[in-house]
């Protein structure tokens, strides 16, 4: 879990965008990811935040059976 001390170092607008990107990523994994582990790596330094998320590819189209608007990745790019 990301520590509060790390989040407190971020400017407010950056932490809001980061939180939304993280939420969208977890939603996408829930909707479209396969069974198996999910890895989340966050690196924060003085000039950037890097978030890398890995999950298994699905064995079927929508394992969770949840609807998809098809705009999640585009919205993540816009927020970033």
C-alpha positions as CSV (number, residue, x, y, z in Angstrom):
1,X,0.0,0.0,0.0
2,X,1.2,3.5,-0.8
3,X,2.2,5.2,2.4
4,X,0.5,8.5,3.4
5,X,4.0,10.1,3.7
6,X,4.6,9.5,0.0
7,X,1.2,10.8,-1.0
8,X,1.7,13.9,1.2
9,X,4.7,14.8,-0.9
10,X,2.7,15.1,-4.0
11,X,1.0,18.4,-5.1
12,X,-2.8,18.1,-4.6
13,X,-3.7,18.1,-8.3
14,X,-1.1,15.4,-9.0
15,X,-2.4,13.2,-6.2
16,X,-5.9,13.5,-7.6
17,X,-4.9,12.5,-11.1
18,X,-2.7,9.7,-9.8
19,X,-5.6,8.4,-7.6
20,X,-8.0,8.4,-10.6
21,X,-5.5,6.7,-12.8
22,X,-4.9,4.0,-10.2
23,X,-8.7,3.5,-9.7
24,X,-9.2,3.3,-13.5
25,X,-6.3,0.7,-13.8
26,X,-7.8,-1.4,-11.0
27,X,-11.2,-1.2,-12.7
28,X,-9.7,-2.3,-16.0
29,X,-8.0,-5.3,-14.4
30,X,-11.2,-6.3,-12.7
31,X,-13.1,-6.1,-15.9
32,X,-10.6,-7.4,-18.4
33,X,-7.8,-9.2,-16.6
34,X,-7.4,-12.9,-16.3
35,X,-7.0,-15.0,-13.2
36,X,-3.7,-14.7,-11.4
37,X,-1.6,-12.2,-9.6
38,X,-1.6,-8.5,-10.1
39,X,1.6,-6.5,-9.6
40,X,1.7,-2.8,-8.9
41,X,4.9,-0.8,-8.8
42,X,5.0,2.9,-8.0
43,X,8.1,5.0,-8.1
44,X,8.1,8.6,-7.1
45,X,11.0,11.0,-7.3
46,X,11.4,14.8,-7.4
47,X,10.4,15.0,-11.1
48,X,8.0,12.1,-11.9
49,X,5.7,9.4,-10.8
50,X,5.8,6.1,-12.6
51,X,3.1,3.5,-12.1
52,X,3.4,0.1,-13.7
53,X,0.7,-2.5,-13.3
54,X,0.9,-6.1,-14.6
55,X,-1.8,-8.7,-14.7
56,X,-2.5,-12.0,-16.5
57,X,-4.2,-11.8,-19.9
58,X,-7.7,-13.1,-19.9
59,X,-8.7,-16.6,-21.2
60,X,-12.1,-15.2,-22.2
61,X,-13.5,-11.9,-23.4
62,X,-14.7,-10.5,-20.1
63,X,-14.0,-12.7,-17.2
64,X,-15.9,-10.5,-14.7
65,X,-18.9,-10.2,-17.0
66,X,-18.9,-6.4,-16.4
67,X,-19.8,-3.9,-19.1
68,X,-17.1,-1.8,-20.8
69,X,-17.5,1.5,-22.5
70,X,-14.1,1.0,-24.2
71,X,-12.7,4.4,-23.2
72,X,-10.7,3.5,-20.1
73,X,-7.2,3.5,-21.6
74,X,-7.9,6.8,-23.6
75,X,-9.1,8.4,-20.4
76,X,-6.0,7.3,-18.6
77,X,-3.8,8.9,-21.3
78,X,-5.8,12.2,-21.0
79,X,-5.4,12.3,-17.2
80,X,-1.7,11.7,-17.4
